[in-house]
């Protein structure tokens, strides 16, 4: 995935929580921009519940998803991997 879509989700005003859907079916929830970092070669997501890190290759991210009510899709909190 082009990391620009993730940056746009992070910078949206007002911010809306979003989820990153991965090629293996996992979904990582981003409740606030402080829980994600983006570079051209890596995306780092921190799980706010246990502070576990997921370090991802952008090519493994298949979509950035939000719901109209500002809640992440499927209500999933994400898994560390």
N, C-alpha and C positions, 0 to 999 in steps of 0.2 A: 504494500500500500504506500501511496505517497504520504509522507509524514505531514504535509501541509494540511490535510484534512484533520489530523489530530491537533495540530497547532490552532486551527480555526475553532475547533470545539473547546480547546483550553481557553481561548481568548474571547469567547462569546460573552456579550454583555446583554442582559444579566447572564451569569454563568448558569448552565443547566448540566446536572450530572449526566455522564454518558458511560457507555460500555464499549470495550474493544472486543470484537468477536474474532477468535483465532481460527486458523485453518484446522486445528485438531478438535474444534467444537467448544473449547473453553470460552468463557466470557469474563473479562476483567472489568470490574466496576471502578469508575473514577468519580468519587463524590465531590472533589474539589481540585482545582488545578495544582495545588501543592502536592498531590499524590501521584503526579506523572511528570516525567522529564523526557524530552525528545531531542535526539540528535539525528543526523542523516543516516546513521548506521545502527542505532539502537533506540528502543523505547523502554523506559523503566517505569513500572507501575508498582506502587506501594499499597499493600492491603492495609486499610486503616484499622482493622480489627486486631491483627497480630503483627503488624509491621513487616511482614514477609515481602521480599522483593521478587518481582518477575522481570527479568531482563529479556527483551524480545527483539528479534530481527523484524524490521518493518514488513518484509515480504511475507511473514507469517500472520499478519493482521489482515483480515479480509473485509472488515467493516467497522465503522464508528456509528454507534446507534444510540439514539435518545428517544424518549417518549414525549408526547405532547404535554404531559403533566409534570415534566422535569424529573421523573423517576427513571432509573435505568431500566432497560428492557428486561422482562422476566423477573425482575427483582433480585437478580443474582448478585452476590457480593464479590465474586471473583475468587480465583484460586492462585496460590503462588506456584511457580513452577520453575 
